[in-house]
């Protein structure tokens, strides 16, 4: 395994508020990493910094050996740094297949609309949306819109995929379906960063967990270690919850 | 039988056939020898070309631009000044086109950072600023006195026909450009921007470059049209060239026909010019009020334009009603 993405002391201040403070970590190719933290910890801001939505206030982002700290979002997309949004962002009046084809054509670097369209249908089959390929994106249900976001990102042929709360708003059964899909994506060799509130989800899927609190990285490592970290318990989990999760883990 | 034939045609083929027929009719107008008809044909071709231009930024991209009069006016003045300095007719028209395209591309860098209402207001301001610049820079533009443009050679009828074919030429090039954009990468990207600009950025559309391309395309044909217009009328002044009414009429035409389509702007411009001609002739006092009425009607009842009306349904309903009438009788 080799390193694909590295953050070096990445910081972001909005006026006087420091949203992200000197965050450093590295991702290996093919890893699934969970990024957790309380509301307002700076998780989404961090995704925005990595993909060029906000300019950095300090530090460096290195992607595949290249300094990409000053990239624009469309450049990130073309390089293979894809992300999904917490609030889904379809092109509402286009069909589902056109939505995905946009990802293939612009982010995936395909030459023709024909080729992009074919690629889009393959990705729709992969995420299980081929039966609604020709309906307008606006008519999809929420779980399907989340799948559409995934298909659109996958069509961009990403090396790293940042999933910003893809499970928010889904019920238990839908979450299980989404997790299965994320595992399938990881099998394709795509590095995945999953931002998530549901601890159960993060623990079941991540090989490694990063914990963000007040814009700072307070812990990082295998799920079990992170659960026992005093600072994580204090800042995020609470003592009771940490004990319960650990107990459940031991029974399993 | 007719509806069966309509159903079997490939989507849009009928529209393109009617459009081709319409353009042929316009081109044939000099054969009538009626100068009034030729003048109307020139106006229709001219506004069709400008509505098609506006369609790139307003229709495909969804940026409500009101800069049309600035591009048209600059086209008038660059063409006129070039001709007064001895440039041949076609060279002057080409120079006006290039100048306006370059102007729009540079301006686009700045103004396309604005969105929605702010962009609309900014684009109107450009018309005012260019008008003021031209009217104050008297040594070059003649200021408020206007400029005489060298007259085109030939009888009035021959000149009108030449102008008509020049305008039709621009119309055809703008139409071809629209089809090319619509089917290509650029058009797809512009549609993405129209529907969700942030998402377009995130799937890898270089939104700034795409928007500048659309804005430039929306300008350059207006530049050519302006230069041809200046040569046609032989005299230009700032109020006529940078008319705020022009800047509103052109988007209304595109909206009337069907924004974001190739045929819509041509249809809208034709209908609008004919309606306007009719209202001028019959309701001299009221024609501005009627223009306002059309705008309000469009916004409330026809957001997709005339093209989005389901004519086949009308036809079916009418057929059903006829059949019902026969059965009753």
Interface residues (C-beta under 8 A of the other chain):
Chain A: X51 X72 X73 X74 X77 X78 X82 X83 X85 X89 X90 X91 X92 X93 X94 X101 X102 X103 X105 X106 X107 X108 X113 X152 X156
Chain B: X183 X184 X185 X188 X189 X191 X192 X195 X196 X198 X199 X200 X201 X202 X203 X204 X205 X206 X207
